[in-house]
Amino acid sequence: MSRIDPRPEIRCTINDFITRDYLVFAMKRKEAVHGKIVRIFVREKLVVVFLGNGLYGILSWEEFSIYPFTYYSNNNIPDEILSLNEKVISFFVTHVSSNRITLSRKDHMAETLAIFLSRYKWPVVWKCSVTSVFSESLYLDVGAGLKGFLPCRQISAARINNLANFYHIEDIISCKKIEYDSSRKDFILSFKAMYNPIKQELAKYEVGQIISVRIAEKLSNKSSIYPNEPGYYVEVNPVLTGVLHCKDVLELDKIVSATITRISYRIYLELSQT
């Protein structure tokens, strides 16, 4: 049986009562502090972080991430930094003096990665926030900015043309870690490994129900349940594939209304009368 992830929520709040003494304590104990990026200096390659109670920390771009920067905006700021601007994230404190507080997100990510690799060797459900959406995969934040990779084949056996039709940035997805890719420093995740999603999703539908589906692929005559008549595989949702009986020729990727005629291991449909 899967364990529920005991990690704290990814989203956190700034401590308005934080002090320099506490930051020294956190530095010695290697405890994370939370702050919000409020300013970015391009020439100096520095980020200013508001920590709360009038205190600010300095974070160099070199200490921002364990991952190399790959994309830059038009004003030469790494996209990863821009995407987290004005958002609350976690850091380690590396230096505290009367006039300067320095931070490292990179050290915090490395420490968290080491903990994850040693602690989460059993099946565990992680709740992750979507950070990037591609047609055949998602990237998620599994905690502390660490990347999780969720390929389409680990979401569903259904024919999905584009995951962007179903998922968006900052969506929360529950999934399991199935592998760690040390070369890319990211976790390979699976939604299907949590349970049998198809059976649970099928239970949400009933014969006679009218639903919207997306045309995914044309059936051949051999695979069609209605020989010599057009049929299509359709996307019902990210988990379920349906088979649509249709005498008309339909454009791929088109959304149509259809009536459920039968439910087995997939959903069978006909075009709704308009």
C-alpha positions in Angstrom: 0.0 0.0 0.0 1.3 3.4 -0.9 2.4 5.9 1.8 1.3 9.5 1.6 4.2 11.8 1.2 5.0 13.5 4.6 6.8 16.4 3.0 5.5 19.9 3.7 3.4 21.6 1.0 5.4 23.2 -1.8 3.8 26.5 -1.2 4.9 28.3 2.0 4.6 31.7 3.6 7.3 34.2 4.6 8.0 34.6 8.3 7.3 38.2 9.2 9.0 37.8 12.6 12.3 36.5 11.3 15.5 37.9 12.8 19.2 37.9 12.1 19.8 35.6 15.1 17.3 33.1 13.7 19.1 33.3 10.3 22.4 32.4 12.1 20.6 29.6 13.8 19.2 28.3 10.5 22.6 28.5 8.9 24.3 26.5 11.6 21.5 23.9 11.6 21.2 23.8 7.8 17.5 24.6 8.0 15.7 26.1 5.0 14.3 29.6 5.1 11.7 31.0 2.7 11.8 34.1 0.7 10.4 35.9 -2.3 12.5 37.1 -5.3 11.8 40.9 -5.5 14.6 42.1 -7.8 17.0 40.7 -10.5 20.3 42.4 -11.4 21.5 41.2 -14.8 25.0 42.8 -14.9 25.9 41.6 -11.4 24.0 38.3 -11.9 22.4 38.6 -8.5 18.9 38.1 -7.1 17.5 40.0 -4.2 15.2 38.0 -1.9 12.8 39.4 0.7 12.9 37.2 3.8 10.5 39.1 5.9 10.6 41.6 8.8 12.6 44.1 6.6 15.4 41.6 5.9 16.7 40.9 2.4 19.2 38.3 1.2 21.5 38.1 -1.8 21.5 35.1 -4.1 24.0 34.8 -7.0 22.9 33.1 -10.2 25.5 30.5 -9.7 23.8 29.5 -6.4 20.3 29.4 -7.9 20.0 25.8 -9.1 21.7 22.4 -9.5 20.5 22.5 -13.1 22.3 24.5 -15.8 20.4 27.4 -17.3 19.3 26.5 -20.8 16.9 29.3 -21.9 17.3 33.0 -21.5 14.7 35.8 -22.1 15.3 38.8 -24.3 16.9 40.7 -21.5 19.4 37.9 -20.8 17.7 36.7 -17.6 17.4 32.9 -17.3 13.9 31.7 -17.7 14.0 29.6 -14.6 14.7 32.8 -12.5 12.0 34.8 -14.3 9.4 32.0 -13.7 10.0 32.2 -10.0 10.0 36.0 -9.7 7.7 37.2 -7.0 7.1 33.6 -5.8 8.0 32.1 -2.4 10.8 29.5 -2.6 13.3 27.9 -0.2 17.0 28.6 0.5 19.9 27.8 2.8 21.6 30.7 4.5 25.3 30.7 3.8 26.5 34.0 5.5 25.0 36.5 7.9 26.7 39.8 8.9 25.4 43.2 9.9 25.2 44.4 6.3 24.8 41.3 4.2 22.9 38.0 4.1 23.8 35.5 1.4 21.7 32.6 0.3 22.0 29.4 -1.7 19.1 27.7 -3.4 21.5 25.3 -5.1 22.8 23.9 -1.7 19.2 23.4 -0.5 18.3 21.5 -3.7 21.3 19.3 -3.4 20.6 18.5 0.3 16.9 17.8 -0.5 17.9 15.5 -3.4 20.2 13.5 -1.1 17.4 13.1 1.4 14.9 12.0 -1.3 17.3 9.4 -2.7 18.0 7.9 0.7 14.5 8.2 2.2 12.0 7.5 -0.6 12.9 4.0 -1.6 9.4 2.6 -0.9 6.3 3.4 -3.0 5.2 6.8 -2.0 2.6 9.2 -3.5 3.9 12.7 -4.2 1.8 15.7 -4.9 3.7 17.8 -7.4 3.1 21.1 -9.1 3.3 21.3 -12.9 6.1 23.6 -14.1 6.2 22.8 -17.9 3.7 21.3 -20.3 4.7 19.7 -23.6 2.6 17.7 -26.0 3.9 14.3 -24.8 5.3 15.0 -21.3 5.1 17.2 -18.2 7.8 18.5 -15.9 6.8 18.9 -12.2 8.4 20.3 -9.1 8.7 17.4 -6.6 9.9 19.8 -3.9 12.7 22.4 -3.4 12.8 23.0 -7.1 13.8 19.4 -8.0 12.5 18.2 -11.3 10.1 15.4 -12.0 9.5 14.0 -15.5 6.1 12.6 -16.3 5.9 11.1 -19.8 2.6 10.6 -21.5 2.9 6.8 -21.4 3.0 7.0 -17.6 -0.2 9.0 -17.5 -2.4 6.9 -19.6 -2.7 4.2 -22.2 -5.2 6.4 -24.0 -4.3 8.1 -27.3 -3.5 11.7 -26.3 -2.4 14.1 -29.0 -1.4 16.9 -26.7 -1.2 17.0 -22.9 -1.7 20.7 -23.0 -5.3 20.1 -23.7 -5.7 18.7 -20.2 -2.9 20.1 -18.0 -1.7 23.6 -17.2 1.1 25.3 -15.2 0.7 25.0 -11.4 -1.8 22.1 -11.7 -1.3 19.7 -8.8 -0.8 16.1 -9.8 -0.5 13.0 -7.6 2.1 10.5 -8.9 4.7 8.0 -7.8 8.5 8.0 -8.3 9.5 5.0 -10.3 13.1 5.9 -11.2 15.9 8.5 -10.8 17.8 9.7 -13.8 21.2 10.7 -12.4 22.5 12.1 -15.7 19.6 14.6 -15.8 19.1 14.9 -12.1 15.4 14.4 -12.4 12.8 11.8 -11.1 10.8 9.7 -13.5 7.3 9.8 -12.3 4.2 7.7 -13.0 0.5 8.5 -12.6 -0.6 5.0 -13.7 1.5 3.3 -11.0 -0.6 4.7 -8.2 -3.7 2.6 -8.9 -5.8 1.3 -11.8 -7.0 4.6 -13.1 -9.0 3.2 -16.0 -11.5 1.3 -13.8 -12.0 4.3 -11.6 -12.5 6.7 -14.5 -14.9 4.3 -16.3 -17.1 4.4 -13.2 -17.7 8.1 -13.7 -19.6 7.5 -17.0 -22.9 5.8 -17.9 -24.7 4.7 -21.1 -26.7 7.4 -22.6 -24.5 10.2 -21.2 -23.5 13.0 -23.7 -19.9 14.1 -23.4 -17.4 16.1 -25.4 -14.5 14.2 -26.9 -11.5 15.0 -29.1 -10.9 13.1 -32.4 -7.5 11.5 -32.0 -7.0 8.9 -34.7 -8.9 7.2 -37.5 -9.7 3.5 -37.2 -8.9 1.0 -39.9 -11.6 -1.3 -41.2 -10.1 -4.2 -39.4 -10.0 -2.5 -36.0 -13.4 -0.7 -36.4 -16.3 -2.2 -34.5 -18.4 -1.1 -37.5 -16.7 -2.6 -40.6 -16.7 -0.5 -43.7 -17.9 2.6 -41.8 -15.6 5.4 -40.5 -14.6 5.1 -36.8 -12.3 7.1 -34.7 -10.3 6.7 -31.5 -11.2 9.7 -29.3 -9.8 11.3 -26.2 -12.3 11.2 -23.4 -10.0 12.5 -20.7 -6.2 12.1 -20.0 -6.8 8.4 -18.9 -9.6 7.1 -21.1 -9.7 6.3 -24.8 -13.1 6.0 -26.6 -14.2 4.5 -29.9 -16.6 6.7 -31.9 -18.9 5.2 -34.5 -19.4 7.9 -37.2 -20.6 7.8 -40.8 -19.0 11.2 -41.4 -15.4 12.0 -42.1 -14.1 14.1 -39.2 -11.1 16.3 -38.8 -8.4 15.1 -36.4 -8.2 17.1 -33.2 -11.8 18.3 -33.6 -14.0 18.4 -30.5 -17.4 16.8 -30.9 -20.4 15.9 -28.7 -21.1 12.2 -28.5 -23.4 9.8 -26.7 -22.1 6.8 -24.8 -23.6 3.6 -26.2 -21.5 1.0 -24.4 -18.9 0.7 -21.7 -16.4 -2.1 -21.3 -12.6 -1.6 -20.9 -13.1 1.6 -22.9 -16.1 3.8 -23.9 -18.0 3.4 -27.2 -19.9 6.4 -28.6 -22.0 7.7 -31.4 -22.3 11.3 -32.6 -25.0 13.1 -30.7 -28.0 14.3 -32.8 -28.0 18.1 -33.2 
